[in-house]
Amino acid sequence: MALFHWIGRVIAGAWRLAVAAFFGVVTLFGASLDFALGIVAQLYDRFDAGFAELAAESRERRAAKGRVAAPAE
């Protein structure tokens, strides 16, 4: 009978370990996804700033040439 209790405790411990591992994997995935989204947002902001600078330069060149430029937003 003690053997059955021991086997039951081992199974319960393994189940707790599996649940803890699952939550750990989900947490790690969430953190890595958050990190990746942060990197993408930072790169997008950098790209957007560069693109806005190019658009402003283009407007200045068109105004210097006397052409009508698109309005700045």
VENMO-V390841 format. One record per pair of residues at least 12 apart in sequence whose ideal C-beta (glycine too) atoms are under 6 Angstrom apart, sorted by the first residue. I is the first residue (numbers start at 1). GAP is how many residues later the second one is. Records with the same first field share a line. If there is no record, write none. Layout:
I: GAP ; GAP
This chain:
none
